[in-house]
Amino acid sequence: MPRIRCHYVDCVFLDEGYCAAAAVELDSEEGCLTYAAAGEVSAEDAWDDNEALEEEWEEAGFAPDEEEDEDDELEEEEEDDDFEDE
């Protein structure tokens, strides 16, 4: 997964210099439209925004394939089994 280095120092999504938002919207003239100053948006509001974005992406056809989800679940189960063997 690509990581986006963020130059805003007061963004609620900033995590050790990188953007931690689930989705990022950029505008060539206005910059990062996902940016929200710390204290301006509560964590709960940020989650609501992310859920709304996810719904928009699903409606636009960018939802992950069910096959990919199943593969991820299988990988997680295999990792869990590896830890149990130790």
C-alpha positions in Angstrom: 0.0 0.0 0.0 1.5 3.4 -0.9 2.1 5.9 1.8 1.6 9.6 1.4 4.1 11.9 3.1 2.2 14.9 4.6 3.6 18.3 5.1 0.7 19.6 7.3 1.8 19.5 10.9 -1.6 19.8 12.5 -3.7 17.4 10.4 -5.8 14.9 12.3 -4.7 12.2 9.9 -1.0 12.8 10.4 0.8 9.7 11.7 4.6 10.0 12.0 4.8 12.3 8.9 2.5 10.2 6.8 -1.2 10.4 6.0 -3.3 7.8 7.8 -6.6 8.6 6.1 -8.4 5.7 4.4 -8.8 7.8 1.3 -7.2 11.0 0.2 -8.6 13.6 -2.1 -6.2 16.0 -3.8 -6.9 19.1 -5.9 -4.2 20.7 -8.0 -5.2 24.2 -7.0 -6.4 23.7 -3.4 -4.1 20.9 -2.2 -5.3 18.2 0.1 -9.1 18.2 0.5 -8.9 15.5 3.1 -6.9 17.8 5.5 -8.6 18.7 8.7 -6.9 20.7 11.4 -6.4 18.8 14.7 -9.2 19.9 17.1 -11.4 20.9 14.1 -12.8 17.4 13.5 -13.5 14.7 16.1 -12.2 11.2 15.5 -15.8 10.0 15.3 -16.5 12.5 12.5 -13.4 11.4 10.7 -14.7 7.8 10.7 -18.0 9.0 9.4 -16.3 10.8 6.6 -14.3 7.7 5.8 -17.4 5.5 5.8 -19.1 7.9 3.4 -16.1 7.9 1.1 -16.0 4.1 1.1 -19.7 4.0 0.1 -19.0 6.4 -2.7 -16.1 4.2 -3.9 -18.3 1.1 -3.8 -21.0 2.8 -5.8 -18.4 3.9 -8.4 -17.2 0.2 -8.7 -14.0 0.5 -6.7 -15.1 -2.0 -4.0 -12.6 -4.8 -3.3 -13.5 -8.1 -4.9 -14.9 -10.8 -2.6 -12.2 -13.1 -3.8 -9.5 -10.7 -2.5 -11.3 -10.6 0.9 -11.3 -14.4 1.0 -7.6 -14.5 0.2 -6.9 -12.1 3.0 -8.9 -14.2 5.4 -7.0 -17.3 4.4 -3.7 -15.6 4.8 -4.7 -14.4 8.3 -5.7 -17.9 9.3 -2.4 -19.3 8.1 -0.5 -16.7 10.1 -2.6 -17.6 13.2 -1.8 -21.3 12.6 1.9 -20.4 12.4 1.8 -18.7 15.8 0.0 -21.7 17.4 2.8 -24.1 16.2 5.5 -22.1 18.1 
